[in-house]
């Protein structure tokens, strides 16, 4: 696995952990202020995870071709 792909996977894993923490706040008894902040952070982190997934997919497509050269 390339160093770049490894870095992307580590970043994704860290963001999933952060997202899970916000999901726990959303699942807890309702507190409007906390829930609103957690919801916004959850969405922001999920967008980042989606971007990391696309980068990882792109790296997986690029890597095999680079190895053939």
ABEGO torsion letter per residue (X at the ends): XBAAAAAAAAAAAAAAAAAAAAAAAAABBBBAAAAAAAAAAAAAAAAAAAAAAAAAAAAAAAAAAAAAX
